[in-house]
Amino acid sequence: MQPTSSMNEQFLKKWQMGLQIFRPSIDNTSVSERKRAIKLSADVAMASLRKGTTCWSRALIQKAATEDSFLVRQMLAGIKEETLINRKLPKIVCHRKIVRRSKKILMRRKSRSAMEEVTAKAKKLVKRKTKGLRNVVPGGEFMSNNVLLIQETLDYIVSLQTQVNVMRSIVDAAEAGVER
C-alpha cells in the first residue's frame, strides 16, 4: 500500500504548521534543538493524519504532548487531545478455525514429537520478532494482540513512507533551486 498524494499534501500542510509554530523559538537555537523541533512537528503531523484511530498515532501524540503540549494543541486544533490519548484499543479476534485446520494438517504430516519441536521453535521465533516490532512501533508495548500489532505496523510504515516522500520532494526542490 503506497501513500496517496492527498496524504502527502495533508502531511506537508500539518508539518509546515508545526514548523511555523516553532519558528520564533528556533531561530537562535542549536542544531540539536532545530532537529528536535523538526522531528517533533513531523511526528505530530504524521499522527494527526490518522486522527488518533491507531495506537501508534496516539502514542506519538502522547509523547509529543509531554515534550511540547502547546504544539500538540495547535496542530490538533480540530481534534480533542484527551480523547486521542485515552481512547481504548480496538478488539481483534484471531480466526481459530484457520489455526485448528493448520494444526491438523501438520499433525498428519509429522509425528507428535517432531510436531512439538517445530511448534516450539516457531513460537520462539514469533515471540522474538513480535518483541522487536513492539520496540519499533510507537505504542507497540501496549499491544498484546499480534494481529493488531501487525496492522498497526503496516499503517505506521505507510505513514513513514508518506513522511519520506514529502521530505524527499522538499530536498529535490531545494536542489533544483540551487542548480539554477
C-alpha positions in Angstrom: 0.0 0.0 0.0 1.5 3.3 -1.2 0.7 6.7 0.4 -1.6 8.8 -1.7 -0.8 12.3 -3.0 -3.5 13.7 -0.7 -1.8 12.1 2.3 1.4 13.7 1.2 -0.3 17.1 0.9 -2.0 16.8 4.3 1.2 15.8 5.9 3.1 18.7 4.3 0.4 21.2 5.5 0.4 19.9 9.1 4.2 19.8 9.1 4.5 23.3 7.9 2.1 24.4 10.6 4.2 22.8 13.2 7.4 24.4 11.9 5.7 27.8 11.8 4.7 27.3 15.5 8.4 26.5 16.3 9.9 29.2 14.1 10.1 32.1 16.6 11.9 29.9 19.2 14.1 28.1 16.6 15.9 31.0 15.0 18.5 31.4 17.8 18.9 27.8 18.9 21.5 25.0 18.3 21.4 22.4 15.6 20.2 19.7 18.0 17.2 21.9 19.1 16.3 22.5 15.5 16.5 18.8 14.8 14.2 18.1 17.8 11.7 20.7 16.6 11.6 19.3 13.1 11.2 15.7 14.3 8.5 16.6 16.9 6.5 18.6 14.4 6.9 15.8 11.8 5.7 13.2 14.3 2.7 15.2 15.3 1.8 15.9 11.7 2.1 12.2 10.8 0.0 11.2 13.8 -2.6 13.8 13.1 -3.3 12.3 9.7 -4.7 9.2 11.5 -6.7 11.4 13.9 -6.0 9.0 16.7 -7.5 6.0 15.1 -4.3 3.9 15.5 -2.4 3.0 18.6 0.9 4.3 17.2 -0.6 7.7 16.4 -2.0 8.1 20.0 1.4 7.1 21.4 3.2 9.7 19.2 0.7 12.4 20.3 1.1 11.4 23.9 4.9 11.6 23.7 4.8 14.9 21.9 2.3 16.3 24.4 4.8 15.6 27.2 7.5 17.4 25.3 5.5 20.4 24.0 1.8 20.5 24.8 1.4 23.9 23.1 2.5 22.5 19.7 0.2 19.5 20.1 -2.8 21.7 20.9 -2.2 24.0 18.0 -1.6 21.2 15.4 -4.6 19.1 16.6 -7.0 22.1 16.8 -10.0 20.2 15.4 -9.3 17.0 17.4 -9.5 16.7 21.2 -6.1 15.7 22.6 -7.6 14.0 25.6 -9.8 11.6 23.6 -6.8 10.7 21.4 -4.6 9.8 24.4 -7.3 7.9 26.4 -9.0 6.0 23.6 -9.2 2.3 24.1 -7.6 -0.3 21.8 -9.9 -2.0 19.2 -10.5 -5.7 19.7 -9.4 -8.1 17.0 -10.2 -11.8 17.1 -7.9 -14.4 15.6 -9.5 -16.9 13.4 -9.4 -20.1 15.4 -10.7 -22.2 12.6 -7.6 -21.5 10.5 -5.3 -22.3 13.4 -7.1 -25.6 14.1 -7.0 -26.6 10.4 -3.3 -25.9 10.1 -2.5 -27.9 13.2 -4.5 -30.9 11.9 -2.5 -30.8 8.6 0.8 -30.6 10.5 -0.3 -33.5 12.7 -0.9 -35.7 9.7 2.5 -34.9 8.2 4.7 -35.3 11.2 5.0 -37.4 14.3 3.9 -35.8 17.6 7.4 -35.2 19.0 8.6 -33.6 15.8 5.5 -31.5 15.6 6.0 -30.2 19.2 9.6 -29.4 18.4 8.7 -27.4 15.3 5.9 -25.7 17.1 8.2 -24.7 20.0 10.8 -23.2 17.5 8.1 -21.4 15.6 6.6 -19.9 18.8 10.0 -18.8 19.9 10.8 -17.1 16.6 7.4 -15.4 16.5 7.9 -14.2 20.1 11.3 -12.7 19.3 10.1 -11.0 16.1 6.9 -9.5 17.8 9.1 -8.3 20.7 11.2 -6.4 18.1 8.2 -4.9 16.5 6.8 -3.8 19.8 10.0 -1.9 20.4 10.0 -0.2 17.0 6.3 0.8 16.6 5.2 3.7 18.9 2.8 2.4 21.5 3.7 -1.2 20.5 4.5 -2.2 24.1 0.8 -1.8 24.9 -0.5 -4.1 22.1 -0.9 -7.7 23.4 -2.6 -8.9 20.3 -0.2 -9.9 17.5 -2.8 -9.3 14.7 -3.3 -5.7 16.0 0.4 -5.2 16.2 0.9 -6.2 12.6 -1.9 -4.0 11.4 -0.5 -1.1 13.3 3.0 -1.8 12.0 1.7 -1.7 8.4 -0.2 1.5 8.9 2.9 3.1 10.6 5.1 2.0 7.6 2.7 3.7 5.2 2.8 6.9 7.3 6.6 6.8 7.4 6.6 6.4 3.6 4.5 9.5 3.4 6.9 11.4 5.6 9.9 10.2 3.5 8.2 11.1 0.2 7.4 14.6 1.3 10.9 15.2 2.7 12.5 13.8 -0.4 10.4 16.1 -2.6 11.5 19.1 -0.5 15.1 18.1 -0.9 14.7 17.7 -4.7 13.0 21.1 -4.9 15.8 22.7 -2.9 18.5 21.1 -5.0 16.7 22.2 -8.2 16.6 25.7 -6.9 20.4 25.7 -6.1 21.3 24.4 -9.6 19.6 27.4 -11.3 
